[in-house]
Amino acid sequence: MLKFIKHNMENIDGVAIYPIISLIIFFTFFVGLFIWVFTYKKETIKELSNIPLMDDEKCNVDSKEQKS
């Protein structure tokens, strides 16, 4: 099975660029994600991490106040 795929890929001109492009996209995405995570505000992270611990009524009141 791999012989058929390898044979078909060898016949395509410029096929060697696709692994390089995918590596660059993969690397760029994770570097961007790394930068975003470490530059995110600590207060916002703390607030978001406390959402599961809040009462439902308090969450509803907070969301209504933010809309106003």
trRosetta pair geometry for C-beta under 8 A, 3 or more apart (Angstrom, degrees):
i j d omega theta_ij theta_ji phi_ij phi_ji
1 4 6.1 -55 -162 28 35 109
1 5 6.9 25 149 -10 66 106
2 5 5.7 -56 -149 41 40 109
2 6 5.9 40 154 -20 72 109
3 6 5.8 -57 -142 40 28 110
3 7 6.1 31 157 -22 64 109
4 7 5.8 -54 -146 35 27 112
4 8 6.5 24 156 -15 62 107
5 8 5.9 -58 -150 38 30 108
5 9 6.2 27 155 -18 66 110
6 9 5.8 -57 -144 38 29 110
6 10 6.4 35 156 -25 64 105
7 10 5.9 -53 -151 29 29 113
7 11 7.1 25 153 -18 60 106
8 11 6.0 -61 -158 32 34 110
8 12 7.2 34 150 -25 65 103
9 12 5.9 -52 -155 23 40 112
9 15 5.4 167 -173 157 80 163
10 15 7.8 -110 -94 41 18 146
12 15 4.2 84 90 -56 110 120
14 17 5.4 -17 176 8 84 118
15 18 6.0 -34 -172 8 55 117
16 19 7.0 -49 -170 30 47 102
16 20 7.3 40 143 -10 68 111
17 20 5.5 -65 -158 43 45 114
17 21 6.0 46 149 -24 78 107
18 21 5.7 -52 -141 36 31 111
18 22 6.3 29 160 -16 65 107
19 22 5.8 -56 -144 40 32 110
19 23 6.3 35 156 -21 65 106
20 23 5.8 -54 -149 35 30 112
20 24 6.5 29 153 -18 64 105
21 24 5.8 -55 -149 36 31 111
21 25 6.4 30 154 -17 65 106
22 25 5.7 -52 -145 38 33 111
22 26 6.1 36 155 -20 65 108
23 26 5.7 -55 -145 39 29 113
23 27 6.0 27 158 -17 65 110
24 27 5.9 -55 -141 40 28 109
24 28 6.0 28 160 -19 64 110
25 28 5.9 -57 -142 39 26 110
25 29 6.3 29 159 -22 62 108
26 29 6.0 -57 -151 32 25 111
26 30 6.6 9 160 -5 61 110
27 30 6.3 -66 -149 43 27 101
27 31 6.1 25 157 -17 66 111
28 31 5.9 -56 -141 40 28 109
28 32 6.1 30 158 -18 64 110
29 32 5.9 -61 -151 39 25 111
29 33 6.3 24 153 -18 64 109
30 33 5.3 -47 -140 38 36 114
30 34 6.2 44 155 -24 64 102
31 34 5.5 -51 -148 34 31 115
31 35 6.5 31 153 -17 64 104
32 35 5.8 -54 -148 37 31 109
32 36 6.2 31 154 -19 65 108
33 36 5.6 -54 -144 37 31 113
33 37 6.3 32 157 -21 65 106
34 37 6.0 -55 -148 33 27 110
34 38 6.5 8 161 -4 62 111
35 38 6.3 -69 -147 45 27 99
35 39 6.0 7 163 -4 67 118
36 39 6.3 -71 -139 46 23 98
36 40 6.4 44 158 -49 63 99
37 40 6.0 -40 -153 1 27 117
40 44 6.4 -104 168 71 94 121
40 45 6.0 97 120 -54 117 109
41 44 4.3 81 77 7 103 107
41 45 7.0 -172 95 -9 55 84
42 45 5.6 -54 -149 36 37 113
42 46 6.3 37 153 -20 68 105
43 46 5.7 -55 -149 36 31 111
43 47 6.3 31 152 -19 65 107
44 47 5.6 -53 -146 37 32 112
44 48 6.2 28 156 -15 66 108
45 48 5.9 -57 -145 41 28 108
45 49 6.2 27 156 -20 64 110
46 49 5.8 -56 -144 37 28 110
46 50 6.6 23 157 -17 62 110
47 50 6.1 -65 -153 36 28 108
47 51 7.5 53 148 -47 60 87
48 51 5.8 -22 -162 -13 41 117
49 52 8.0 -46 176 21 42 96
50 53 5.2 -65 -164 45 63 113
50 54 6.4 75 140 -41 83 95
51 54 5.9 -47 -151 13 35 115
51 59 7.1 75 -155 -110 81 119
54 58 5.0 -119 180 83 106 120
54 59 5.1 122 110 -58 128 94
54 62 7.9 -33 179 1 158 142
55 58 4.5 89 61 7 89 105
55 59 7.0 -155 92 -8 47 86
56 59 5.7 -57 -151 35 33 113
56 60 6.4 32 154 -18 67 106
57 60 5.8 -56 -151 36 32 110
57 61 6.4 30 153 -18 66 106
58 61 5.7 -54 -146 37 33 111
58 62 6.2 34 155 -20 66 106
59 62 5.8 -54 -147 36 29 111
59 63 6.4 25 157 -17 64 107
60 63 6.0 -56 -146 37 30 107
60 64 6.4 28 155 -18 64 107
61 64 5.8 -57 -149 37 31 109
61 65 6.4 30 154 -19 65 107
62 65 5.8 -56 -148 36 31 110
62 66 6.5 29 155 -20 64 107
63 66 5.8 -53 -148 34 33 112
63 67 6.7 36 153 -23 63 104
64 67 5.8 -53 -152 31 34 112
64 68 6.9 36 152 -24 64 103
65 68 5.9 -53 -154 27 35 113
